[in-house]
């Protein structure tokens, strides 16, 4: 055995010994400690959940017992009618007003988010009527009327309130049965989720609750806030949102039924949302009703969720309900039990965000970039401008390459036309000769597609970010001009109604749409290199693109959120500067590209003359 082989074996053995030592003394202990820590955390989480479940059972039992006692006393007294009363629970995040009629919610204000119209917290329980309130129950399916009876009330602590009442129903055998319905609302001091526990108890000899295959239907608020006028707030939305595993439903709100199982379901606006997550979704009917029907002139956006028939004599169903901003920073908290007060894990409430589907990762990257810039400049408008500059710098080489490709294509047009004329009766030969020409001059027609595709991706992703990013709501850029990036800018408003003008402008004179239109016209003018050589129909199309489209966009985008229009305007201005640079480069390269083509044609003519 030679010396090198021995040395290799010794080194191999040494490496093996060191690896075993490191793994035994460092890696394995760390892995074991990590596993033990995870196990301990999981045990604590389970203990917390069990404590919550025990609390629910104790509270539910207390409410049921309280209801029985109160009902028994009222039956033995002259006064049998429970008067309607309201109760209020306030946390650091919300102020909630309850009524004992149905044990429902009639007001739900978000204290951290002011309504610009009212000056108080955004009202998330809007358009309430005497017969339609938030989180009402109806016995049976979605066609049943909401319970309108007054309930007994028990205030358990500052953040917990219970409602209960004894009801009677005639079963299939014609026997009158009594059962108790209890509703327990529990809030946390600093969380947008509250828990609703619904208890049905039919007594020891009861047979549960089965009304045509359903037990009860829970409804959301008739309408979520803020209150809006669809004619003026054209960029506000109401959507039905739901999640089943990794399958998300996001549809414009309409009168219809959805027949699909869900982990959670609810209503979403542009900046706020209300989501209902059953703790046991397997007991819920997959049939969800969405309703626009309203008892007022203001249209509803309400979801009805039905619980399947109850067979046991006593059941408590738990629902976790998110009522708050449609903001990623808040919704994503419920994916990790350490970040929310309820210990919810992987709730995926962030799937309720308004995204462009396959572009969602791009949008996340843009949002993250905006947030990092904002941490430095502390102005969302400035952050938009800086991000736009960065994107333009990154895309400049591609734009330059695309422009050079366009120039080459224009230089090749005479030869391409010759080939098309020569082989007009032989399409296959025409394609072959055209491909040979492209190969000869080193031109790839598809090379111009990549910059266009990337720019379209950026355009669509940025549109969704700037149109829906929650942090833009109420965020100003320049005081007195752009005070809120989530709505149009304004330099002057008036009250007098002017036909057509008022409906179009919303009685507000805006400056940003004019700047945007001028920048778009200049951009089109500067970008038209080679346009003068086009034919009649092509020339007309180019003229429309240059002048007609910007004017059309002026009317389309007059009332868009100023954050979005600011991005487009800055992008246009930067594009003008970049295009001037590209045009200067093209002017120098034009002779190099065009002259060889002329030389080739002259050589052909010379050969023919000989």
HELIX and SHEET records of a PDB file:
HELIX    1   1 UNK A    3  UNK A   22  1                                  20    
HELIX    2   2 UNK A   23  UNK A   27  3                                   5    
HELIX    3   3 UNK A   28  UNK A   75  1                                  48    
HELIX    4   4 UNK A  281  UNK A  283  5                                   3    
HELIX    5   5 UNK A  328  UNK A  331  1                                   4    
HELIX    6   6 UNK A  332  UNK A  335  5                                   4    
HELIX    7   7 UNK A  349  UNK A  352  5                                   4    
HELIX    8   8 UNK A  357  UNK A  359  5                                   3    
HELIX    9   9 UNK A  360  UNK A  377  1                                  18    
HELIX   10  10 UNK A  380  UNK A  422  1                                  43    
HELIX   11  11 UNK A  427  UNK A  441  1                                  15    
HELIX   12  12 UNK A  447  UNK A  468  1                                  22    
HELIX   13  13 UNK A  470  UNK A  472  5                                   3    
HELIX   14  14 UNK A  501  UNK A  505  1                                   5    
HELIX   15  15 UNK A  512  UNK A  527  1                                  16    
HELIX   16  16 UNK A  531  UNK A  533  5                                   3    
HELIX   17  17 UNK A  536  UNK A  543  1                                   8    
HELIX   18  18 UNK A  544  UNK A  548  3                                   5    
HELIX   19  19 UNK A  549  UNK A  556  1                                   8    
HELIX   20  20 UNK A  562  UNK A  609  1                                  48    
SHEET    1   A 4 UNK A  86  UNK A  90  0                                        
SHEET    2   A 4 UNK A  94  UNK A  99 -1                                        
SHEET    3   A 4 UNK A 104  UNK A 114 -1                                        
SHEET    4   A 4 UNK A 121  UNK A 123 -1                                        
SHEET    1   B 5 UNK A 137  UNK A 139  0                                        
SHEET    2   B 5 UNK A 209  UNK A 219 -1                                        
SHEET    3   B 5 UNK A 302  UNK A 310 -1                                        
SHEET    4   B 5 UNK A 284  UNK A 291 -1                                        
SHEET    5   B 5 UNK A 256  UNK A 259 -1                                        
SHEET    1   C 9 UNK A 152  UNK A 157  0                                        
SHEET    2   C 9 UNK A 160  UNK A 170 -1                                        
SHEET    3   C 9 UNK A 176  UNK A 186 -1                                        
SHEET    4   C 9 UNK A 193  UNK A 201 -1                                        
SHEET    5   C 9 UNK A 314  UNK A 325 -1                                        
SHEET    6   C 9 UNK A 272  UNK A 278 -1                                        
SHEET    7   C 9 UNK A 264  UNK A 269 -1                                        
SHEET    8   C 9 UNK A 238  UNK A 244 -1                                        
SHEET    9   C 9 UNK A 247  UNK A 252 -1                                        
SHEET    1   D 2 UNK A 492  UNK A 493  0                                        
SHEET    2   D 2 UNK A 508  UNK A 509 -1                                        
END                                                                             
